[in-house]
């Protein structure tokens, strides 16, 4: 596998995993969108991905960004 010569083994199997719950999402609400705000005011998102076998992942990320309120998607 490419890159395996540059990896290191860890001695610990402990990983920090945080569950995403409805309560945790409420603590970080999306910023309010002004009624007269244009797409430049809403921000830009650049989705970078690449696997011809899995094009749906990039599409899903883009749709999610637009639904979350991004003004421009590249």
VMD Tcl script that draws the C-alpha trace (Angstrom):
set ca {
  {0.00 0.00 0.00}
  {1.40 3.47 -0.83}
  {2.61 5.43 2.18}
  {2.92 2.47 4.55}
  {6.66 3.05 4.84}
  {5.93 6.48 6.34}
  {3.41 5.41 8.94}
  {4.03 4.67 12.59}
  {2.36 2.14 14.81}
  {0.68 3.35 17.95}
  {0.78 1.42 21.18}
  {-2.57 2.68 22.40}
  {-5.93 1.66 21.04}
  {-7.70 4.49 22.87}
  {-9.31 6.91 20.47}
  {-11.28 10.00 21.29}
  {-14.68 9.66 19.71}
  {-17.44 12.13 20.37}
  {-21.01 11.20 19.65}
  {-22.94 13.80 17.69}
  {-26.29 14.21 19.34}
  {-29.14 16.66 18.88}
  {-28.05 18.42 22.05}
  {-24.48 18.86 20.79}
  {-25.76 20.28 17.50}
  {-27.93 22.79 19.38}
  {-24.84 24.09 21.18}
  {-23.28 25.06 17.83}
  {-26.09 26.60 15.78}
  {-25.51 27.84 12.26}
  {-25.09 31.62 11.92}
  {-28.24 33.56 11.13}
  {-28.68 34.51 7.48}
  {-29.76 38.04 6.73}
  {-32.80 38.36 4.50}
  {-31.02 40.77 2.16}
  {-27.70 38.91 2.25}
  {-26.28 37.79 -1.06}
  {-24.31 34.66 -1.81}
  {-20.99 36.40 -1.11}
  {-22.14 37.21 2.43}
  {-23.00 33.56 3.06}
  {-19.47 32.31 2.40}
  {-17.81 29.85 0.06}
  {-17.12 26.14 0.26}
  {-14.51 24.26 -1.73}
  {-15.10 20.53 -1.86}
  {-12.05 18.53 -2.87}
  {-12.43 14.85 -3.46}
  {-11.46 12.31 -5.94}
  {-12.35 8.76 -6.66}
  {-14.01 7.87 -9.90}
  {-15.50 4.86 -8.18}
  {-17.18 6.98 -5.48}
  {-18.46 10.22 -7.04}
  {-21.42 10.37 -4.67}
  {-19.28 11.40 -1.70}
  {-18.32 14.73 -3.29}
  {-21.89 15.29 -4.43}
  {-23.19 14.59 -0.93}
  {-20.67 17.02 0.60}
  {-21.66 19.73 -1.87}
  {-25.39 19.31 -1.33}
  {-24.84 19.35 2.42}
  {-22.85 22.58 2.20}
  {-25.56 24.28 0.17}
  {-28.31 23.10 2.51}
  {-26.29 24.37 5.47}
  {-26.29 27.83 3.94}
  {-23.14 28.18 1.84}
  {-23.45 30.92 -0.75}
  {-21.00 29.55 -3.30}
  {-19.85 26.02 -3.92}
  {-16.76 25.25 -5.94}
}
mol new
graphics top color blue
foreach p $ca { graphics top sphere $p radius 0.5 }
foreach p [lrange $ca 0 end-1] q [lrange $ca 1 end] { graphics top cylinder $p $q radius 0.2 }
display resetview
